[in-house]
Each structure stands twice: as structure tokens, then as C-alpha cells.
Amino acid sequence: MYDFDFDVIQRSLPYLWKGLQYTATLTLVAMAGGIVIGTLLAMARLSSIKILYWPASIYVNLLRSTPLILVIFWFYFLVPLIAQWITSSPTPVSIGPDRSAFITFTIFEAAYYCEIIRAGIQSIPHGQVAAGYALGLTYGQSMRHVILPQAVRTVMPPLTSQAISLIKDSALVSTIAIYDLTMQAQAIIAETFLTFEIWLTVAALYLVITCTLSYAAGRLERRLKLP
């Protein structure tokens, strides 16, 4: 029989809590920034102006075709070298793992939120846009006051699914030595050699977060649902 050590879990909770706070912060910042940038990208992809459509399309298709771990490595290792070349600095420009993580996750998630929001906008009947024009609204005003409020109700389920995926993907920041929840667990295991207890606790924490988010999103979806 395996002698389960509950004491190591109790002693590890302060460190795991610190890592969990970082994971939650990264998730919220990347989700908020991703939705804002993704909305702008979605409007650009729906635009008939080619100078807006083509850059947005290339951006979205490129990032959606690239694994997140590669994007993290590219930004963390290559961007300092590119910045050094642009600024003619004698050494690579220091960006740091924290800023690399927040920027990388935000721009990566923006590509996925773009497609979700674009699908939501396209699900709204085009006649409502025409009605906005008939009332004297511009394209931007029609989007802001007529289309987007309805599209948000439509895209709540996929937005929630993407947020849950973001929480799980945040564990990848441990590859650039950021002490999120996963990295904290690895550090504790390196000291205690109690793998089962720590990973079971981490799995339970991720499960609590995702279930809580799913429940809150379900409540919000029912609240925003059109009668």
C-alpha cells in the first residue's frame, strides 16, 4: 500500500497558491487582451478594405497554424535579437520571461478569439446592418451598438471553451522558467521527491478552476440568452 503523505501537501500549499495566482493573472490578462485584439482583427477580416483584410488574415492563419510552445520560444529567444538588430544595441534587448509570457499569450489567443468573434458577427442577419445604416449609423456605430452586443450572446460557449484551454495552456510558461502553478509543483517535487501527492494536488486545483469557470460562464450565458 502506498503511504500517502498529506503533510507535504499542507506544506506546499503556500507555494502552489503563489503559482496559482500567477496562472490566474496570466489567464485573465491574455483573455482580456485577446478578446480586444481579436475583435479588432475580426472586424478587419470582415472588412472589404484589402489593406485591413490581408494583414489580419495572414496574422490569424499563421498563429493558428503554429504550436503555442513554438510561439513562446520564438518570442523569448528571437525578439531580443531582432530588437538588438533594430536598435543597434551591443547586446540583446532584455524582455524577460514575464513580459514574454503575457505578450505571447495575448497575441496568440487573439487569433483564436478573432475567429470566434468573426463567426458570431456573421451569424447576425445582414439586414440588421442595413437597418443601422438606414438609421444613419456608420459601420463602426452599427458594429458597436447593434451587431457586437448580439454576437457576444452567440459566442459565449466557444469563448468559455477557449478560456478553459487557455488555463491549461498556461502551464507551458514553465518552459521559460516562470513559476506558475506547474513550475512550482516541479520545484516542490525536486525537493521532496513526492510526485504523486503534488501532481494530484495540482490536478485538483486545475479542475476546481475550470469547473468554476464553466459554471460561471453557464450562469452568464443563461442570463444573456435572448428570450
N, C-alpha and C positions, 0 to 999 in steps of 0.2 A: 504494500500500500504506500502511496506517495504521501509524504508528510508535508501537507500544505502549510506554508509559513504566512500567517496573517499579519504577523508583526512587521514584516518588510513592507507590506502594502501600506500600513499605517505610517511608517517612517518615510515612505516615498511620496505620499500624497501632496505635501507642500511643493515638491519639485514637479510632480505631474500637473498640479494646479497651475504653476507658473507656465509650463509648456502649453497647457490648455488655453490660457489667456492669450498667448501669442497666436495659437491656431485660430481662436475666435476672432482676434483683431485682424489677422490676415484675411480671413474669410469675409468679414464684413466690409473691409476696405476694397478688396478685389471685387466683391459683388456689387457694391455701390458704384465704384468707378467703371466696372464692366458694363453695368446697365446704362449709365450715362453715355459712355463712348459707343456702346452697342446701338443705342437709339439713334445717335447721330450717323453711325455707319449704315443703319437700316434705311434711314431717310435718304442717304447718299446713294445706296444701291437701288432705291426705288425712283431716283431722280432720272430725268431724261437728259440731264447735262452730262456729257461724257467725261468731262474733267473731274466730276464728282463720282460718277459711277465706276469708272475703271480702276482708280486707285483703291476705292473701298472694296471692290470685288477681288482684286489681287491680294489685298491685305487679309481679307476673310478667308479666302481659299488657301492661301499659304499657311496661315496659322492653324486652320482646321486640318490641314494635311500633315502637320508636324507634331510629333510627340511632345508633351509638355516638358519632359525631362531634358530634351534637346534644347528647347527654348530657354530653359533656366541656365543651362551650361553656356549657350551662345551669349546670352546677355551678361552672365557673370564673368566670362573669360574674354570674350571678343570686344564687347562695348568699351571697356577701359583702353584696349589697344586702338580702337577706332578713334576714341576721344583724344588719345595721345597723338595720333597722326593728324587730326584736325587742328588741335591746339599747339602742335609742335612742342609738346612737353617732353622733357628728357626722360621721364618715367611714365608708366601707365597711369591714367587718371583713376583715382580711388573712388569706387562707387559703394563698395561694401555689400555684404550679403543681405542685410536687411532691406536696403533700398532696391537691390536686385530682385529680391523675392516679391516685394509689393508691386514694383513696376511690371515685372514679368507676368505675375498672375493677373493683374488688371488688364494688360493688353491682350493676354491670351484668352481670358474669359470674355472680353469684349467681342471677339469673333463669334463665339457661340451665342451670346446674348443677341448679337446682331441678327442672326438667322431666326432666332425665336421671335424677336420683336417684329422682324420683317414679315414672318408668316402671320403673326397676329394682325398687323396692319392690312395685309392682303385679304384677310378673312372678312374685313368690314366691307359691305357693299359700296361700290364706287359711286352710287347715287348720293351717298351722304357727303362725299367730297364735292360733288356738283351742287348739292344743296347749300354747302358752305360758301361756295363761290357765288351762288345766287343771292346769298345774304350779304355779300360784299366782303367776305373774309378772304385773306390772302392764303397761299399754300401753307405757310407756317402757322397762321392762326387756325386754319382748318385742322391741321395735324394736332395742335396743342389743345384745342377746345372740343373737337368733335371726334377725331379718329383715335388718338392715343388713349384717352380715358376709356374707350370701349375695348381697345386692343389689350389693355392691361388686364381686363377681366378675362379675356380669352387665353392669355399666355401664362396665367398664374401657375397651372400644373407643371408645364415644362420649365418655368423659372425655378420652381421649387426643386425639381429633379436636378437641374444644373447646379443649384446651390448645394445640394447634398453631395454631388460629385466633387464640387469644389472643396468641401470639407475633407473628403477622403484624399483628394489630390494634394492637399496642403502638406501631407506627410513627405512629399518629395523635396521640400526645402531642407530636410535633414542632409541631403546630398551635398549642400554647400555649407555645412556646419552651423546651421541655425537651430537653436534649442527650442524647437516646437515640442509638441506632445510626444511625437515619435522619437526625436533625438534625446529628449530627457529620459525616456524609457531605455534607450540603448545605453546611455551613460550609467543609469542605475544598474542595469544588468551587468555591465562591465565591472562594477564594484561588488555586487552581491552574488553573481552567477545564478540567480534565481529567475530563470527565463519564463517559466510557466506563470508564476504569480504576477509578474509585471505585465506581460503581454495580455493576460486575461483581464487585468485591470484597465489597460489601455483600450482594449476592445470594448469593454463595458462603457467606458467614457465616450467613445465614438458612437456607440449605439444609443446612449442617452441623448447625445447632441442631435443625431439625425432623426430620432423618433420625436423629440421635442419640436424640431423644425418642421417635420411633416405634419404634426398635429396643429401647430400654429398656422401653417400655410393652409391646411384644410379649413380651419375656422375662418381665416381671411377670405378664402375662396368662396365659402358659403355666404359670407357677409357681402361680398362684392357681386355675387351672382345676380344676373338680371331676372326679375320676376317674370 
